[in-house]
Amino acid sequence: MIRQAQDREDTGRKTRKMKICGRNPKIFSRVRQFHRRTDNKGSAMVVVIIAMAFIGILASVLMYMSLLNYQMKVNNLKAKDNFYSAETVLDEIRTAMGERVSASVGSAYELVLKNYEATSAEEKQNKLRYYFLKDMQDYYAVTGSMNINNYDLTKLFNSLSSEIKRGTVLETLNDSGEVVYRMALDSSGSLKVYVMTTDPVTGNKERVETTDIPTGRFQLYTDGLSFCGLKVTYTDTDGYVSVIQTDIRVKMPDMDFAQAVTLPSITGISMVAQENIQALPSDSTLISKNVIGGSFYAERFIVGSEESGKGNGVTVEWKETTGNENEDKRMVMASDLYLGEGATLTTDQYGEVWAGSIAMNGGIPGNTGSNGTLSFQGNNVYVAGDLRMTGERNVFTAGAQIDGEYAGQYIGFGNGKGVDSSAILVNGTDTEIYLNELKNLTLAGNSYISLTKAKDGITGEDGVSNTGVQDVMMGQSIAVKSDQLAYLVPAQCIGVDASGKTVLNGASNPITLEQYKDKIRDQADVTEVALNIPSATLNGHTLAEYGLTQNNIQKIFKRINSKITLVYYYVSFDSTSDTARANANRYFQDYYGANQQTMEAYTGLYTKAIQVRGQQNGAYIMHLAGNVAMYDSSAAAGSQEKLLDATLTSDGANAGYQALLASDQLKFQALSKKMIDVYEQLLPSEKTDAANAYTNLVNEGEITTFHAVLNGSTGNKVESKYFGNTTGSLAEQGYKAVIVKGDYTYPEAGFGEFSGLIIATGDVKVTKEFQGTILSGGTITLDQNVNVEPDRDAVLHALTYSRTIVDAAGKTQEYHVVDFLNGGDGYLSSNGKSYKNSDINLGDLIVYENWQKE
C-alpha cells in the first residue's frame, strides 16, 4: 500500500509539472528566440574578424615574399653583371689573340708554300705547326728576349680597352697556383707591376713593386700551345669583385695541303686566251661593234689591227646588259692593251682594268673625222707600264661623274723603271687627254727619252760611239714629244775652254759632226761638257746643282742624210736613285719656269688638251712621281699650260702609299697567273715565268689523253668531243661543253649554237654570239658584231657533264668536264677551293682550360 501511495504521488508530480509547462508556452518561445538572435550576431562578427586577420597576415606574407624576391633578383642581376664583366676581360684578350692567330696561320701557310712542291704532305703539316708556334711565341714573348717559353703579360693587358683596364688586375701563377706577377692601373691611371717575393727573415710572402716585365708560362702541345696560369680580377664601378683563373689554349688549325688550291670564279669569266684576244672581222674593211661582258684575260687585247689600213672601224664595249652589271669583273692584259688605227674601246663604270701597258695609234690616217678612242667611264684602271699615244687624233678619257660624284681611278703602279715606268707619253698630234673627273690619279713613274731604240742610221767608226747609250729619264709623268728638248745640255755648257766660254761660237745643241771633230774631240784645253757653268735656260743654275756628273751625260750620233750627221748631248739622271729622280723633277721645274712660252708653243703642236683636276676641287687623291704640264688649247695664248709639281716620292710621307703600289704589283701578277686577287694564294708552280691564266686553269695533259682515246674509239669522233644533256628543260639541253685539241670555230659547221664551256688548246674563232666561258691555248678572235658574255647557269651545268667512250681495246672510259680543269671538282664547291674542310673558325681554336671562378 505504501508502494502504491508513492507511485500515485510521483504520478501526481509529473502531472503537475506538465501542467505548469503547458500553461506558459509563449514565454519560453520568446526566450528561445532572443537567445537565437543574440547568438547569430556574435558568431558572424567573430568570423569576420578572423577572416580579416587571416587576409592581413596572408597579404603581409605575400608582400614580404615579393620584397624578398625583388631583393634576390637585384642581387642576382648584380652578380650576373659582375660575372659577365669579368668574362669581358677574357673576351677582349681572346679577341685580340684571335687576330694574332689569324696572322700567324697566314704567315706560316705562306712559308710552307714557298717549298710546296719539294715537301710531302706530312712535312707540310710539321712545318706549318713549327712556323705557327714560332710566330705566336715570338709575338707574345718579351721583346728582345731570347726566352720564348714565357709570354709577356703586358701584351695581354694592352689588348684591353681603356674602360676595362681601369677595373682589371692581371696576375700570373706558377705551377703551385701561387701569384708570381701582378699588374694593374693605380688611381692615377699609371700601370704598376708587382712581384711576389719571400721575406728572408719572416718567410712571409710580400708584394713588391718592380720594373721587371711581368711574364707567364707557355706550355707547348703537339696541337698548339697554352698561356698557363692567368688570373683575372675585375672590380666594377659598384665595387663588386669577381675572380677567374684559367689557361688559354690555342689550337692548331686543320689544313689539307694535298688539295689546298685556290680557284678563280670561272662562272664570271667570259674568255681566257694564252696569247691574244682580238676583235677583228674576217673582212677587215668592215665596221664591227663587239660587246664583251664579265672578266677576261689575254696576253694582249687587240682592238682592230696592228696593220695599217685594217680594222679601222672596230668598236668594243665592255659592259653587261642592264640589270646584270658586274662590279667584280676584271679586264686583264698581261702584256698590253692595243688599239689599232681608228679603233674604239669604251667601258661601263664597273670592274677593274689591269694592263702591262696601253698603246693607242690614233684615227684613220687622212680621215680628220676619225679618232682613236679609249674611254673608261668610272672604272678603276691599273697600268704597270706606259700609256703611249702615237698617230693623229687620240682621245683618252678616264673617270666620270656619276650621281654628282667623281668616279674612277687611273693608277700607274709600276716601279718607275724600265717597262714598268707607269707614265703617259704623247708622240702623236691632236691628242686629247681627260683625267679631270677621276677621284684618284697616280702615276708612279717618270717618262723616258728612248735613245736605245732610236734609229741613228750610223755605221762604222761613228756607230761605235753610240754603244752603251742609255734611255734618259725625264722629270715628268705626262710628257709630250717636244718636252725632250728640255733635256738637251745647254749650249753654253758644251765645248768650254779655259776662259769659261764655249768654242762653238753660239752653236746650239745638237751640233754637227764636223764641229764635234774640229773643236771638241781631242782638244786638250776644251771641256766637252762643263757642269759648273750657270745657264739661263735653267734659271741661272748649273748642271752640278742637280747632282749631275760627267757619267750623267749621254752623247748620241744621228745621221740625218748622207751629208749631215748630228751630235746630241743629253742630261741623264739615274733612274735607280730616288734622289736623282727628285733632281730630275726639280730640273724640269726650273727649265719650265725659264722657258714656259716656248714649252707651251711646242705642246700645242702635239695636244689639244691635257686636263687634270686640281687637288683643291673636291675629294681627290693625286700622286705624281714626276711633273705634269696641263694644257688647254681653248685658253688664251700664254695661259694655256700650267705645271703640276711632282708629289709622289719614296720618303716617309708617302711610305704607306708606296706599299699600296707594291701590293698592286702583286695583285696584277696574281690576276695574270690565275685570275685571282691574292698573289700568296698561288702555288710555286703557278708563279713561274712560263705559267699564265690559261696554263693554270686548263689541264692540257688530260685533253691530250681524252683525244687519244677518242681517236681510237669507234664512235662519232667529232660529236663525242661535245658534252651535254638530252634531258631536262630546253634551256638545259642547250647547255654544252666542247673539249678540243687544236683550233675551234664557234659554232662548228654541222652543230648548232649553244651556251656553256669551250676549251681548246689552239685558237678559237667566235662568229656568233656566245654565252659562257671560252678557254683558249692560242688566240681568241671575235668576228664582226660578235658579243661574248659569261653565263653562270650554263657553265655550272656544263661542269657537271660526263661522257663515256669505248676505247680501241673495248674498255669503257668515263670523262668528266671538270677533269679538264686544274682543280677538278673544286669548281663545283661553294667556296671555290679544291680542298675540303677549308673553313677555319678562330673561335674553335682558342679555348679555356682549368677554369675556376671565385
C-alpha positions in Angstrom: 0.0 0.0 0.0 2.8 2.2 0.8 4.4 1.4 -2.7 1.1 2.3 -4.4 0.8 5.6 -2.4 4.3 6.6 -3.6 3.6 5.8 -7.2 0.5 7.9 -7.0 2.5 10.7 -5.5 5.1 10.5 -8.3 2.4 10.4 -10.9 0.9 13.5 -9.4 4.2 15.4 -9.6 4.7 14.6 -13.3 1.2 15.7 -13.9 1.7 19.0 -12.2 4.9 19.6 -14.0 3.3 19.0 -17.3 0.5 21.3 -16.4 2.8 24.1 -15.4 4.7 23.9 -18.8 1.6 23.7 -20.7 0.3 26.9 -19.1 3.3 29.3 -20.3 4.5 28.3 -23.9 4.8 32.0 -25.2 7.3 33.0 -22.5 9.6 30.1 -23.3 9.3 30.8 -27.1 10.4 34.4 -26.7 13.3 33.4 -24.6 14.4 30.9 -27.2 14.0 33.5 -30.0 16.0 36.1 -28.0 18.9 33.7 -27.5 18.8 32.6 -31.1 19.1 36.2 -32.3 21.9 37.3 -30.0 24.0 34.1 -30.7 23.9 34.6 -34.5 25.2 38.2 -34.3 28.2 37.3 -32.2 29.4 34.4 -34.4 29.3 36.4 -37.6 31.4 39.1 -36.0 34.0 36.6 -34.9 34.1 35.0 -38.3 34.6 38.4 -40.0 37.4 39.3 -37.5 39.2 36.0 -38.0 38.9 36.3 -41.9 40.3 39.8 -41.9 43.1 38.8 -39.7 43.9 35.9 -42.0 43.8 38.0 -45.1 46.0 40.6 -43.5 48.5 38.0 -42.4 48.5 36.5 -46.0 48.9 39.9 -47.6 51.8 40.7 -45.3 53.4 37.3 -46.1 52.9 37.9 -49.8 54.3 41.5 -49.6 57.3 40.2 -47.7 57.9 37.4 -50.2 57.7 39.9 -53.1 60.2 42.2 -51.4 62.5 39.3 -50.7 62.1 38.1 -54.3 62.9 41.5 -55.7 66.0 41.8 -53.4 67.1 38.4 -54.6 66.7 39.4 -58.3 68.5 42.6 -57.8 71.4 40.8 -56.2 71.3 38.1 -58.9 71.4 40.8 -61.6 74.3 42.4 -60.0 76.1 39.1 -59.6 75.4 38.2 -63.3 76.6 41.6 -64.4 79.7 41.3 -62.3 80.3 37.7 -63.7 80.0 38.8 -67.3 82.1 41.8 -66.7 84.9 39.5 -65.6 84.3 37.4 -68.6 84.5 40.5 -70.8 88.2 40.9 -69.8 88.9 37.5 -71.1 86.8 38.0 -74.2 88.8 41.1 -75.1 92.1 39.2 -74.6 90.7 36.3 -76.7 89.5 38.6 -79.5 93.0 40.2 -79.8 94.6 36.8 -79.6 92.3 35.6 -82.5 93.6 38.4 -84.7 97.2 37.3 -83.9 96.3 33.6 -84.6 94.9 34.6 -88.0 98.1 36.4 -88.9 100.3 33.6 -87.6 98.4 31.0 -89.6 98.6 33.1 -92.7 102.3 33.7 -92.3 103.0 30.0 -91.6 101.0 29.0 -94.6 102.9 31.3 -96.9 106.2 30.0 -95.7 105.1 26.4 -96.3 104.0 27.3 -99.8 107.5 28.6 -100.7 108.7 25.0 -100.8 105.4 23.4 -101.5 106.5 21.0 -104.3 109.7 19.9 -102.5 107.9 18.6 -99.4 105.5 15.8 -98.6 102.0 16.4 -97.0 103.4 15.3 -93.6 106.3 17.6 -93.9 104.0 20.5 -94.8 101.9 19.8 -91.7 105.0 19.7 -89.5 106.4 22.9 -91.0 103.0 24.6 -90.6 103.0 23.7 -86.9 106.6 24.9 -86.4 106.1 28.2 -88.2 102.8 28.8 -86.5 104.0 28.1 -83.0 107.2 30.1 -83.5 105.3 33.1 -84.8 102.9 33.0 -81.8 105.8 32.6 -79.3 107.9 35.4 -80.9 104.9 37.8 -80.9 103.9 37.2 -77.2 107.4 36.7 -75.8 109.2 39.6 -74.1 110.5 41.8 -76.9 114.3 41.4 -77.3 114.4 38.3 -75.0 115.8 35.0 -76.1 113.5 33.2 -73.8 110.4 32.2 -75.8 109.0 29.9 -73.2 107.3 32.8 -71.3 104.7 35.2 -72.5 104.7 38.9 -71.8 101.7 39.7 -69.6 101.9 43.4 -70.7 100.8 42.4 -74.2 97.7 40.8 -72.9 96.9 43.8 -70.7 97.4 46.2 -73.5 94.9 44.3 -75.6 92.1 45.5 -73.3 90.0 48.6 -73.9 90.7 51.7 -71.7 87.4 51.2 -69.8 88.1 47.6 -68.9 91.7 48.3 -68.0 90.6 50.6 -65.1 88.9 47.8 -63.2 91.2 44.9 -64.1 94.1 43.2 -62.3 96.0 40.6 -64.2 98.2 38.0 -62.4 100.3 35.1 -63.5 100.6 31.9 -61.4 103.3 29.3 -61.0 102.7 25.5 -61.1 101.6 25.6 -57.5 99.0 28.3 -58.1 100.9 31.0 -56.3 100.9 34.5 -57.8 104.2 35.5 -59.4 103.4 38.8 -61.1 100.6 41.2 -60.7 99.8 44.3 -62.9 97.1 46.9 -62.7 96.5 50.6 -63.1 96.7 52.8 -60.0 94.4 55.6 -59.1 96.3 58.0 -61.3 96.0 55.6 -64.3 99.6 54.6 -64.3 100.5 51.0 -64.9 102.1 49.3 -61.9 103.8 45.9 -61.8 104.4 43.9 -58.7 106.3 40.7 -58.0 105.7 38.3 -55.1 108.8 37.7 -53.0 109.5 35.9 -49.8 110.8 37.8 -46.8 114.1 36.2 -45.8 113.5 36.8 -42.1 109.8 36.0 -41.6 109.3 33.8 -44.6 106.1 35.6 -45.4 105.0 36.4 -49.0 105.3 40.1 -49.9 104.1 42.1 -52.9 106.9 44.4 -54.1 106.7 46.9 -57.0 109.1 46.2 -59.8 110.3 47.4 -63.1 110.6 43.8 -64.4 108.4 42.8 -67.4 105.7 40.5 -66.0 105.7 37.1 -67.6 103.7 33.9 -67.6 104.4 30.3 -68.7 103.9 28.9 -72.2 103.1 25.2 -72.5 103.7 23.6 -75.9 101.5 20.7 -77.2 101.5 18.7 -80.3 98.4 20.6 -81.5 99.1 24.1 -80.2 100.2 26.0 -77.1 98.7 27.3 -73.8 99.0 30.5 -71.9 99.2 29.0 -68.5 98.3 30.4 -65.1 96.4 33.6 -66.0 94.3 35.1 -63.2 91.8 37.9 -63.8 90.3 40.0 -61.1 87.7 42.6 -62.1 86.1 45.2 -59.9 83.1 47.0 -61.4 82.0 50.6 -60.6 79.8 49.4 -57.7 82.6 47.6 -56.0 81.6 44.1 -56.9 84.6 41.8 -57.4 84.9 38.6 -59.4 87.9 36.4 -60.0 88.6 34.0 -62.8 91.6 31.8 -63.1 92.3 29.9 -66.3 94.6 28.7 -69.0 94.1 29.9 -72.6 94.7 27.1 -75.1 95.4 28.0 -78.7 95.0 25.0 -81.1 96.5 24.4 -84.5 94.1 24.7 -87.4 93.5 21.6 -89.6 94.6 22.1 -93.2 94.7 19.7 -96.0 97.7 20.7 -98.1 97.3 18.0 -100.6 94.3 19.8 -102.0 94.7 23.4 -100.9 94.4 25.2 -104.2 92.6 28.5 -104.7 90.4 28.6 -107.8 89.1 31.6 -109.7 85.4 32.2 -110.2 85.2 30.6 -113.6 81.5 31.3 -114.0 82.2 35.0 -114.1 84.8 34.7 -116.8 83.9 35.1 -120.4 87.3 34.5 -122.1 90.9 33.4 -121.2 93.5 33.3 -124.1 97.0 32.3 -123.6 98.0 34.5 -126.5 95.7 37.3 -127.7 92.1 38.3 -127.8 91.5 40.3 -131.0 88.3 42.0 -132.2 88.6 42.0 -136.0 86.1 41.0 -138.7 87.1 38.4 -141.2 86.8 41.2 -143.8 89.0 43.7 -142.0 87.5 46.6 -144.0 84.0 46.1 -142.4 82.7 48.1 -139.5 82.2 46.0 -136.4 80.7 46.6 -133.0 81.5 43.9 -130.4 80.3 43.6 -126.8 82.3 41.7 -124.1 80.8 41.0 -120.7 82.4 39.7 -117.5 86.1 39.1 -116.7 88.6 38.1 -119.4 92.3 37.6 -119.7 94.8 37.6 -122.5 98.5 38.2 -123.0 97.4 41.0 -125.4 94.0 42.5 -126.2 93.9 44.0 -129.7 91.0 46.2 -130.8 91.2 46.4 -134.6 94.5 45.5 -136.2 98.2 46.2 -135.9 98.4 46.5 -139.6 97.7 50.0 -141.0 94.5 50.2 -143.1 92.8 47.2 -141.4 90.2 47.1 -138.7 89.7 50.8 -138.9 86.0 50.6 -137.9 86.2 48.2 -134.9 84.4 49.2 -131.7 84.4 47.2 -128.5 82.2 47.8 -125.5 83.0 46.2 -122.1 79.7 46.0 -120.4 76.8 43.8 -119.4 73.1 44.1 -120.1 71.0 46.3 -117.8 70.4 44.5 -114.5 73.4 42.2 -114.9 76.1 44.7 -114.1 79.2 43.1 -112.5 81.3 45.2 -110.1 83.8 42.3 -109.6 84.8 41.8 -113.2 88.4 42.2 -114.3 89.8 43.0 -117.7 93.4 41.7 -117.6 96.1 42.1 -120.2 99.4 40.7 -119.0 101.4 42.4 -121.8 99.4 45.3 -123.3 96.1 46.7 -124.5 96.5 47.8 -128.1 94.1 50.0 -130.1 94.7 50.0 -133.9 94.1 52.9 -136.1 90.5 54.2 -135.8 89.6 51.7 -133.1 87.4 52.4 -130.1 87.2 50.8 -126.7 84.6 52.0 -124.1 83.5 50.6 -120.8 80.8 51.0 -118.3 81.5 52.2 -114.8 82.0 48.7 -113.2 85.0 46.5 -112.6 88.8 46.9 -112.9 91.2 47.1 -115.8 94.7 45.7 -115.5 97.3 46.1 -118.2 101.0 45.8 -118.6 100.8 48.9 -120.9 98.4 50.7 -123.2 99.1 51.7 -126.8 96.9 54.0 -128.9 97.5 54.6 -132.6 95.1 57.5 -133.4 92.4 57.7 -136.0 92.4 56.6 -139.6 95.3 58.4 -141.4 94.0 61.2 -143.6 90.4 61.0 -142.2 90.0 64.0 -139.9 86.7 62.7 -138.7 88.3 59.5 -137.3 89.7 59.2 -133.8 91.4 56.6 -131.8 89.2 56.5 -128.6 89.7 54.9 -125.3 87.1 55.7 -122.6 87.0 54.3 -119.1 83.7 55.6 -117.6 84.3 55.3 -113.9 86.3 52.0 -113.7 89.5 51.6 -111.7 92.3 51.4 -114.3 95.7 49.9 -113.2 98.7 50.2 -115.6 102.2 48.8 -114.9 103.9 50.5 -117.8 103.2 53.5 -120.0 100.2 54.7 -121.8 101.7 55.6 -125.3 99.8 57.6 -127.9 101.1 57.8 -131.5 99.5 58.8 -134.7 96.9 61.5 -135.1 93.7 62.3 -133.0 93.9 60.1 -130.0 91.2 60.8 -127.3 91.8 59.2 -123.9 89.3 59.5 -121.0 89.5 58.1 -117.5 87.0 59.0 -114.9 83.4 60.2 -114.9 80.8 62.0 -112.8 78.2 59.5 -111.5 75.3 60.8 -109.4 77.2 64.0 -108.9 80.3 62.3 -107.6 83.7 61.8 -109.3 84.3 58.2 -110.0 87.2 56.0 -111.3 90.9 55.7 -110.7 93.9 55.7 -113.0 96.8 54.2 -111.1 100.1 53.7 -112.8 101.5 51.3 -110.2 104.8 50.4 -111.8 108.2 50.8 -110.1 109.2 53.6 -112.4 111.9 51.6 -114.0 112.2 50.1 -117.5 109.0 48.7 -118.9 107.2 49.5 -115.6 107.7 53.2 -115.8 104.0 54.0 -115.5 103.9 57.3 -117.3 101.8 58.8 -120.1 103.7 59.6 -123.4 102.3 61.7 -126.2 104.2 61.1 -129.5 101.3 61.9 -131.8 99.4 65.1 -132.8 96.0 66.5 -131.9 95.9 64.3 -128.8 93.3 64.8 -126.1 93.7 63.5 -122.5 90.9 63.9 -120.0 91.7 62.9 -116.4 89.8 65.7 -114.7 86.9 63.5 -113.4 88.9 60.9 -111.6 88.8 60.5 -107.8 92.4 59.1 -107.8 95.2 59.8 -110.2 98.5 58.1 -109.5 101.5 58.0 -111.9 104.3 56.2 -110.1 106.8 56.6 -112.9 108.7 59.1 -114.9 108.8 59.4 -118.7 111.9 58.4 -120.7 113.5 59.6 -123.9 114.2 56.3 -125.7 117.8 56.5 -127.0 118.4 52.8 -127.0 115.7 52.2 -129.7 116.4 55.4 -131.7 117.3 54.7 -135.3 120.5 56.6 -135.7 121.5 55.4 -139.1 125.1 55.3 -138.0 127.6 52.6 -139.0 131.4 52.2 -138.9 133.5 54.3 -136.6 130.8 56.7 -135.7 128.3 54.0 -134.9 130.6 52.5 -132.3 130.3 55.8 -130.4 126.6 55.1 -129.7 127.5 51.8 -127.9 126.3 51.9 -124.2 123.8 54.7 -124.7 121.0 54.6 -122.1 117.5 56.0 -122.1 117.1 59.4 -120.5 114.8 59.7 -117.5 112.6 62.9 -117.7 111.2 64.9 -114.8 107.6 64.4 -116.0 104.9 61.8 -115.5 103.0 63.0 -118.5 105.3 64.1 -121.4 104.8 65.4 -124.9 107.4 64.5 -127.5 108.7 68.1 -127.6 109.5 68.0 -123.9 112.7 66.1 -124.7 114.2 69.4 -125.7 114.5 70.3 -122.1 117.0 67.5 -121.5 119.5 68.7 -124.1 122.6 70.0 -122.4 122.5 73.9 -122.5 124.6 75.0 -125.5 126.8 77.3 -123.4 128.0 74.2 -121.4 129.3 72.4 -124.5 132.9 72.8 -125.6 134.1 75.2 -122.9 137.7 76.5 -123.0 139.9 77.6 -120.1 138.3 81.1 -120.1 134.8 79.5 -119.4 133.4 80.3 -122.8 132.2 77.9 -125.5 134.3 77.3 -128.6 131.2 76.7 -130.7 130.5 80.4 -131.4 126.9 80.3 -130.3 126.0 76.9 -131.9 123.1 75.1 -130.3 122.7 71.5 -129.1 122.8 69.4 -131.3 126.0 70.2 -133.1 127.3 68.9 -136.4 129.7 66.0 -136.6 132.3 68.4 -138.1 132.0 70.8 -135.2 132.5 68.0 -132.8 135.6 66.6 -134.6 137.2 70.0 -135.3 136.6 71.9 -132.0 135.9 69.4 -129.2 137.3 65.9 -129.9 140.9 65.5 -129.0 141.2 69.2 -127.8 143.1 69.0 -124.5 142.2 72.5 -123.4 138.5 72.1 -124.1 136.0 70.6 -121.7 133.4 68.7 -123.7 130.6 69.4 -121.2 131.2 71.9 -118.3 129.0 71.2 -115.3 129.6 74.4 -113.3 128.5 77.0 -115.9 125.3 78.8 -114.9 122.7 78.5 -117.6 119.8 80.9 -118.4 117.7 78.0 -119.6 117.9 76.6 -116.0 117.1 79.9 -114.3 120.8 80.5 -113.6 121.5 77.1 -112.1 124.4 74.8 -113.1 124.2 71.2 -114.0 126.2 70.2 -111.0 123.5 71.6 -108.7 121.2 68.8 -109.9 123.7 66.1 -108.9 124.9 65.6 -112.4 128.4 64.4 -113.2 130.2 63.5 -116.4 128.8 60.0 -116.1 125.3 61.5 -116.4 125.9 63.0 -119.9 124.6 60.9 -122.8 126.1 61.6 -126.2 124.4 60.1 -129.3 125.2 60.4 -133.0 122.4 60.5 -135.5 122.6 60.6 -139.3 120.1 63.0 -140.9 121.1 62.3 -144.5 124.2 61.2 -146.5 125.8 64.6 -145.8 124.7 65.6 -142.3 125.3 63.8 -139.0 124.3 65.5 -135.8 125.7 65.0 -132.2 123.2 65.3 -129.3 124.2 65.8 -125.7 121.5 64.8 -123.1 121.5 65.1 -119.3 120.7 61.7 -117.9 119.5 61.2 -114.3 120.0 57.8 -112.5 116.6 56.1 -112.7 117.5 53.8 -109.8 118.0 56.6 -107.3 115.2 58.4 -105.6 117.5 61.4 -105.1 118.2 61.5 -108.8 114.5 61.3 -109.5 113.8 64.2 -107.3 116.7 66.1 -109.0 115.1 65.4 -112.4 111.8 66.7 -111.3 113.4 69.9 -110.0 115.5 70.3 -113.2 112.3 70.3 -115.3 110.6 72.7 -113.0 113.5 75.2 -113.4 113.6 74.7 -117.1 109.9 75.1 -117.4 110.0 78.3 -115.3 112.6 79.9 -117.6 111.0 78.6 -120.9 107.3 78.4 -120.4 106.2 80.2 -123.5 108.4 78.0 -125.7 107.2 74.9 -123.9 103.6 75.9 -124.4 104.1 76.6 -128.1 105.7 73.2 -128.7 103.0 71.4 -126.6 100.3 72.9 -128.8 101.8 71.1 -131.8 101.0 67.8 -130.2 98.0 68.2 -128.0 94.6 69.8 -127.8 94.1 69.1 -124.1 95.8 67.6 -121.1 93.2 68.1 -118.3 93.9 67.1 -114.7 91.7 68.1 -111.9 93.3 70.3 -109.3 93.6 68.9 -105.8 91.5 71.7 -104.4 88.5 70.6 -106.5 86.6 68.1 -104.3 87.8 64.9 -102.6 90.8 64.0 -104.7 93.9 61.8 -104.4 96.8 62.7 -106.7 100.3 61.1 -106.5 102.7 62.1 -109.3 106.3 60.7 -109.5 107.1 63.5 -112.0 105.7 66.8 -113.0 102.6 67.2 -115.2 102.1 70.1 -117.6 98.3 70.6 -118.1 97.2 72.1 -121.4 94.0 73.6 -122.8 94.2 74.8 -126.4 90.9 76.8 -125.9 92.5 79.1 -123.3 94.2 82.4 -124.2 97.8 82.2 -125.5 100.3 82.5 -122.7 98.0 80.8 -120.2 97.2 77.5 -122.0 99.6 75.5 -119.9 100.1 75.1 -116.2 102.6 72.9 -114.3 101.6 70.5 -111.6 104.7 69.6 -109.4 105.6 66.0 -108.5 104.1 64.7 -105.3 105.0 61.0 -105.0 108.3 60.1 -103.6 109.6 57.2 -101.5 110.1 59.4 -98.4 108.3 58.7 -95.1 105.4 60.9 -96.0 104.3 58.5 -98.8 105.7 55.3 -97.5 102.1 53.9 -96.9 101.1 54.7 -100.4 104.2 53.2 -101.8 103.3 50.0 -100.0 99.9 50.1 -101.7 101.5 50.3 -105.1 103.7 47.3 -104.2 100.6 45.3 -103.3 99.0 46.4 -106.7 102.0 44.9 -108.5 101.4 41.6 -106.7 97.7 41.6 -107.4 98.5 42.2 -111.1 100.7 39.1 -111.1 98.0 37.0 -109.4 95.4 38.1 -111.9 97.8 37.4 -114.8 98.7 34.0 -113.5 95.3 32.7 -112.4 92.6 35.4 -112.4 92.6 35.6 -108.6 93.4 38.7 -106.5 95.8 37.3 -103.9 99.4 36.5 -105.0 100.1 34.5 -101.9 97.4 32.0 -102.8 99.3 30.9 -105.9 101.3 27.7 -105.7 105.0 27.9 -106.6 104.4 26.1 -109.8 101.8 28.7 -110.7 104.2 31.6 -110.3 106.8 30.5 -112.8 107.5 32.7 -115.8 106.0 30.1 -118.1 102.7 30.0 -116.2 99.7 32.1 -117.1 96.0 32.1 -116.5 95.4 29.5 -119.3 98.1 27.0 -118.2 97.0 27.3 -114.5 93.3 26.7 -115.4 93.4 24.1 -118.1 94.7 20.6 -117.8 96.1 20.1 -121.3 97.5 16.7 -120.4 94.0 15.4 -119.7 92.8 16.9 -123.0 95.6 15.1 -124.9 94.7 11.8 -123.2 91.0 12.2 -123.9 91.5 12.9 -127.6 93.9 10.0 -127.9 91.2 7.7 -126.6 88.6 9.5 -128.7 90.6 9.0 -131.9 91.0 5.3 -131.2 87.3 4.8 -130.5 84.7 3.5 -132.9 82.1 6.2 -132.2 81.5 9.6 -133.8 84.7 11.3 -133.0 83.5 14.8 -133.9 80.3 14.6 -131.9 82.0 12.9 -128.9 84.0 15.9 -128.0 80.7 17.6 -127.0 79.4 17.0 -123.5 75.7 17.7 -122.9 72.4 16.7 -121.5 69.5 15.3 -123.6 67.0 15.6 -120.7 65.7 18.5 -118.6 64.4 21.8 -119.8 65.1 23.1 -123.3 67.5 25.6 -121.8 69.4 22.9 -120.0 69.5 20.9 -123.2 71.1 23.9 -124.8 74.0 23.9 -122.3 77.1 22.1 -123.6 80.8 21.8 -123.1 83.2 21.1 -126.0 86.7 19.9 -125.5 89.1 20.4 -128.4 92.7 19.6 -129.1 93.7 22.2 -131.6 91.7 25.1 -133.2 88.0 25.6 -133.0 85.4 27.8 -134.6 82.1 28.6 -132.9 79.6 27.5 -134.0 81.1 24.5 -135.6 79.8 23.5 -139.0 77.0 20.9 -138.6 76.5 21.8 -134.9 74.1 24.5 -133.6 74.8 27.3 -131.2 74.9 26.6 -127.5 75.8 28.2 -124.1 78.3 26.7 -121.8 82.0 26.0 -122.0 84.6 25.9 -124.8 88.1 24.6 -124.0 90.5 24.4 -126.9 94.3 24.0 -126.9 94.6 26.1 -130.1 92.9 29.2 -131.5 89.2 29.9 -131.1 87.2 32.0 -133.6 83.8 33.2 -132.5 81.5 34.1 -135.4 78.2 34.1 -133.4 77.0 35.4 -130.1 78.1 33.2 -127.2 77.2 33.0 -123.5 79.5 31.1 -121.3 83.3 30.7 -120.9 86.0 30.3 -123.6 89.4 29.0 -122.6 92.0 29.0 -125.5 95.6 28.0 -125.6 96.1 30.3 -128.6 94.2 33.4 -129.8 90.5 34.2 -129.5 89.2 36.2 -132.4 85.9 37.9 -132.3 84.3 38.3 -135.8 82.0 41.1 -136.9 79.4 42.2 -134.4 80.0 39.3 -132.1 79.0 39.5 -128.4 80.5 37.3 -125.7 79.4 37.3 -122.1 79.5 34.8 -119.2 76.6 32.6 -118.3 76.8 31.2 -114.7 74.0 28.6 -115.1 75.2 27.4 -118.4 78.8 26.9 -117.2 77.7 25.3 -113.9 75.6 22.8 -115.8 78.4 22.1 -118.3 80.9 21.4 -115.5 78.7 18.6 -114.2 78.5 16.7 -117.5 80.4 13.5 -118.3 80.8 11.2 -121.3 81.6 7.5 -121.7 83.8 6.4 -124.5 84.8 2.9 -125.6 88.5 2.9 -126.4 90.2 0.8 -129.1 90.6 -2.1 -126.6 86.9 -2.2 -126.0 87.2 -0.8 -122.5 84.9 1.9 -121.2 86.4 5.2 -120.3 84.4 7.9 -118.4 85.5 11.5 -118.7 84.1 14.5 -116.7 84.3 18.1 -117.9 85.9 19.2 -114.6 88.7 16.7 -115.3 90.0 19.1 -118.0 90.4 21.9 -115.4 93.2 22.0 -112.9 91.5 21.8 -109.5 88.8 19.5 -110.9 85.8 19.2 -108.6 86.8 22.3 -106.7 84.9 24.3 -109.3 81.7 22.8 -108.2 82.3 23.5 -104.5 80.6 26.5 -102.9 83.8 28.2 -101.7 85.8 28.0 -104.9 88.6 25.9 -103.4 89.6 22.4 -104.2 90.3 21.3 -100.7 87.8 20.1 -98.2 87.1 21.5 -94.7 88.9 24.7 -95.5 86.9 26.9 -93.2 88.8 27.9 -90.1 86.8 29.1 -87.2 89.1 31.1 -84.9 86.5 30.7 -82.1 87.2 26.9 -82.1 90.9 27.4 -82.0 91.0 29.4 -78.8 89.5 27.7 -75.7 89.7 28.0 -71.9 91.1 25.2 -69.7 91.3 24.7 -66.0 88.6 27.3 -65.5 88.0 28.4 -61.9 85.5 31.1 -60.7 85.8 32.6 -57.3 
